[in-house]
Amino acid sequence: MWLPVSLNRPLVWVALTALPACVWIPDAMLRLVAASLVALGLWDAWKQVRQQQLRLRLSQDTLRLASDAMVISDAQNRVMVVNPAFTEITGYASQEIQGLKLETLAAPRHDKAFYQTFWSTLKSTGRWEGEMWSRRKHGDEYPEWLKVRAVTDKRGNITHFINLFADISAQKARERDLRRIGYEDPLTGLPNRRRLHDLLASRLRHLRAGESLDMALVDIDGLKSVNDSLGVEQGDRLLARFAQRLTGYVAGSVVGRLGGDEFMVIRTTTFDDHDQWVATLREHMSRPFEINDHSLRLGLTIGSCRVPEDGNDSGVLFQRLESALYSAKRLGRNLSQRFRPALDKQDNPQLALVSDLRAALISGDQLELHYQTQHDPASGELVGMEALLRWRHPKDGMISPGDFIPLAEGHGLMSQLGAWVIEKACAQQAHWRNSAMPKLTIWVNISALQLFQGDLESQLTTCLKRYQLKSSQIGLELTESVLLDERAGDMGPRLQALRDQGFAIAIDDFGTGYSSLGYLKRLPVDKIKLDRAFIKELPHDQADASIVKAVLAMAEGMGLGVIAEGVETKEQCQFLVNAGCTSVQGFYFARPLAAAELEKRLVPAPVTVPSAS
């Protein structure tokens, strides 16, 4: 195949002019000069051909090396050229596909309207990009991300199409896994709390006349003793076996795991046999389990309610189930308790606050994040900030986290609160990234419930993708109590996976637990936050001063950063500077502020240039 050679080159024209002179000019010297010019022109033409050959070879090598499939088709969309990636993705060799229309590869998943839109867009704009389903040579279907560009001649007529596509099966599978993780308990495969809310709402919507819902919240008594005596692995096997037996017994009903040792059952029925149903459920699930040559008979505490007698709103029903369960626990465990209106008015006045907290989570407009900045104690330079959850109650005003966080933990709301905090902090970080705010890491607190319910990783991944953030822009703070909570399982691999993704890990309230040195050696940790209890009496209390110095020395030896919390005076700050602490947090530098107030403080006011009069 001849390569195109441009004649728009002076030496080539000189050679063409000199060529007749080599024959017709009588003077030998002039003929020699003419021959030299012809040779020079031929050399220039040959050089141009070599360059064209090099460009062609580079283009072909680029097509061969590209990981995306490339197809060049004619105006009728018949295949002319494909690259090796096309063969790898579709299974068709170049000689097999040449001359065929690309439409023969399309999977029958798209309707006529889809292709009409495809061709009208391509012909009117010259481009189309989107997701399409195709078929491989052996018939299996796969999703691809396709980009098509139309090539036109000088008169605007389409002569060719250039197609570029990639197999996105793996990406779609990852998206399915993320959705599954977000709605499925990782140990048992049952729906988690979030999914149970959706399933209950669906059943409530489709409830027919004469039908009722029986609901039971089942708590396994003494699972901790099983883990202590047989090990966490055997405890997980027991939970998986329990889930299998429960699912098999109530086939056709909704079964889910709320986390830890709590399971929920939702049955649609036309029978008025709620108490008998709960009793038979208890009897069946209390039969012995054979685990590792041990016969284990479990104690069960059950809270139950019935729709429509006890409500017809999913949030209210969850609350009443938990009220019935905790009432049964207060009566001594291994009991069944059906909800009754008196439970809403028991001697626990906090139930009303729990109900208000649920409403606040649904509305989202009562909860706020305040941000407390972290500083270099010597220079005052900003080094980070912590996101702190606040609840502005419509009647009672600002409610202390010390009052509502324990309630959220005790009534199964901590996972939802934690998810709200992550979402809000990521959204705020994305907003600040595009403003004049200092670019700082925002640290968020992580609860044990977020870890053992298995939603944390998917929440973080989803939020980072949604707000286009880097993992280094969000830090994770875990208290010692989280690390020691048996429900979270072995923390090492999970923390290492988060750290490998780029998240910084800090241990909050350091020194208040009992295994500090042990887990610092085992777990991937970047920073420790020295609890305010050790800072409060500095620099006068010798015991606290010695502890702080020892922790700083230990952290330096282990390559860990230290943030001292609760720094409120100049004397405390100066002591920490002298002791070698590089980060502090407390009222001495800043109180927690709402996002808008923090922006006013940290973003410099624009300089107004007076106009000339």
Phi, psi and omega in degrees: 000127182285138177274145178291131179240126180282137176267003181275056181224127184303316184296325179294317179294321176299318180295318179296323179290321184283342185299313178295331182296332179297336183259318191266337180286125184287330185287128184294320182295320179292324178295325178295319178296317179298319179297323178297320179294321177298316180297319180296320178294319178297321178298319180293321178294318179296321178298319179295318179298317179298318179296320178295321178297319179296316180297319179297317180295320178296320178297317180294320178296322178297316177298321181291325184276342184297136178280339176273145178287138178235134180225132171250124181235162181275189184295335177269009179067028174272138187292132176249310184223139173228160177256169182302329179297327176299314180296319181296321183282313188267336184090352180272129172284163184301315183290337180284328188262341182299133179091344178276152176281143181296336180299338181292342179272349185290138175279147183281053180253346184254141181274179183297323181298324180298313183288328176297317177294320180302308184288323179294320177294316182296319183284330182275324183252343182083001182217154169207141178214136178170183181270138180215150177261134179231174179241140175279177183301323184270006171102344181286144184266151180210152177273143178225152173258113191250134171238128181235137175230133177271136177255129183242159174272188184296334181269003177088007178277137180289127179249328183211164171234136174251120182248133177228123180216158180228144176285119182251026179300316181295320179296318179295323179295320177296321178297319178296320179297320179296319177295321180294316179298323181291339185235008186225138176289126187291333183280313187258343185078005180278161174302141177269186185303315182300314180292324180297322176301316181294317182293320178295316179300322179295315179295324178295321180293327186258015179289128182266168177298133180089352179262152177227166174244128170261130182233138179223136175249113188254124179244129179277122180280138171074025178295329179300320180293327176295314179298321181293321185273322184253345182103155183296324181298317178290327176297321177293322177298320179297316178298319179295318178294320178299316179297319180296315181294318181296318180295319179293325184287323184251043181308134183094346177264167175273127177235133180214165177244121180280347182127152178061238183247025181251129178235151179235142176234134177233119182241131171270129186212160172248004181262147177261067185229040187304308184297320179294321179298316179296320181295316179291326176299315178297315183298318182291317184282348179272356177295152187298148171251135177264108181234114174053050180065016176247136175260114185246124174253120188268144169272139184234133171251126187235129169250137185220161174204174186220140177256134011263001186303322187255014178128166178220023175244133186299318180296317179295319181294320176299316181297318183287327173299314181293324177298317179295320180295313182291331174296317178296322178295321180294332180279355173127007179067173182053038181228165172245138181222122175270145180298142172219151184307331181298335181294333178287345184239023180291183185287010178258095183291351183283347180299323177297322179293324177297317178299318178295324179294321176299316179297322179295323178294324180289314182285320178079352185265358177265335182275144180222156169249126170254154187235127176250123185283154177244143191225157165285121187294335182280316185255344185079003182296141177291134179233352180171183175205152179250135177273124183241128183282136177228148179236114178261095183290137183297335180252318187266001179074207184288122180258133184294140175302330178297341179268320186261339178296313176301323178296318179298320179294319183285340184242022172072025181256355187294325179296318179293319178297315180298320178295321179297318181297315180299314181300312184293318181295320179294319178297319180292321178297320178296321178295315182291332181299329181260019179236188181273008179295148175301142182275098185235154172287135174260123180265131178241147180273137182246132180265163178298324182298322178297329182280310187280345175276352170081013183265345191301309184299316181292323178298314181296313181299315181297316182293319178298319180292317183297318185259006176055051179253161171265149181298333180291348181273352178234124176255153183244126178251126178238136178280163176300325181297327176296315183294334182264357182285118184296336182294334182281350179071201180286115186279337187307302182299322182290318178293323179295321178296319178294320180292323178296332177283350177110001179281136173276141183244128177236147176258117181273158177055038183299137177100351181267348179265200186236359184229031187305305184294325180298311183283334176297329180282327186271326193257149178284100184236141179260323184219158169234143178254112183289124187298147182297340179299332181271349182262333190305318186262007178289150000265010190278328181279115185293325180295314179296321179298318180294319180296315181298316180296320181294318180295318179296319179294317179297315181298320178298319179294331181265001179073031181253146171278159180228133171242122178270124181266157172074027178281117187237347183231161178296323181296317177299317181297316182295321177301316181293324175300312181295330181278351176097014178284136185253351181217136178223162180212130180164178185295340181300323179262317184194143170270161175298134182231149172296159185304315182296320180292323180294322178298318179299325183282323189260336181271122181296141179291142180295142180280125180264119180270120181296136180282148180289133181275000000 
